[in-house]
Amino acid sequence: MRAKLFSLICCCLLAGVALAVHSQQPPEQSDDEVTVRGAFLTTRPGAEKPKPTPQVAASPKGRTNTNATTASNRPHHQTSGQNTTATNHSKNTNSAGVNGTQVASANTDATITNATFSPAAIGIGYTLFMKDANGDAVRVDPTRVFHSGEAIRLSLEANTDGFLYVFYTENDGEPQMIFPDSRLSRGNNLVRAHVPYEVPSNMEADERLRWFVFDATPATERVFIVVTREPLPNVPTGETLVSYCLDAKNSCPWNPPHSLWGQLMQAQGREQVAMSKIRDEGRTQTPREREATTRGLGLAPDAPEPTVVRMNASSTTGLLVTSIALTHK
């Protein structure tokens, strides 16, 4: 899946840690102590206030901890994004309290972190779907190695109203802004909380445009997702982007200047972000998920959760930068 295929996003988007893990007995959680994943899901329409997390036993000696861990973001050259993480083996896994303690649910291990998490902090959830033999969208682990002919689609869910920017690089080359795009909603990049957005859209009339298909050339391609409370300064959007792309002297997609890109990468490395990941490979996209995407509806609390959730530790941070590395051979 080369850069030329990623450029199809312009027509396809729908509007609508590494800290050491210690085995110890965690304290009982209070009502306002919520999980990273729970904090993200709490703001879904109709969600109830999180209940206290029961006390659980510490990890047995010699057992490898498999909960997602918390760390400051790492540079984008690291495989599968900026964090060093492990895979959760159960749904609704690691819990993080306001005092920084993470508690695993039953039959999982306990982890300790040094961050606090609030539903007011910016979060992004994403799920990678792959086309199966029947043409259905089936969840797949984003860290797997892809092969020629395989087709994928990305679903994004922010936990807040804000502004979405998506950038793309191939083999750590020059970045391109592939969303917003002047040909989609006239460059509008406003997103609504918990409304899923697909890249590319399953509503495209041409079946070939509904998926990204990997070609035979090995590469590592990265999608950088930026969610902000306020528009990024000096980034063309809306009618400004439309005018820019209509000018024959300019080329689109727009390329961010090195100064801006450096600031985004610094933010990615500076801000403390927690990651929660569940194992859900092979799960087919539900009609409910498709309806929310196509109609621009907020996902209900009991709708399927994103495979990966990343969330800022601080509720005062104005942006979240995360990256997804897609490797194909």
PyMOL commands that set and color helices and strands:
alter all, ss='L'
color gray80, all
select helices_A, chain A and resi 3-6+9-12+36-42+185-187+207-209+238-246+258-270+287-295
alter helices_A, ss='H'
color red, helices_A
select strands_A, chain A and resi 70-72+95-96+101-103+111-112+123-131+137-139+145-146+151-158+162-170+176-179+190-191+197-199+212-213+219-228+272-277+308-312+319-328
alter strands_A, ss='S'
color yellow, strands_A
deselect
rebuild
show_as cartoon
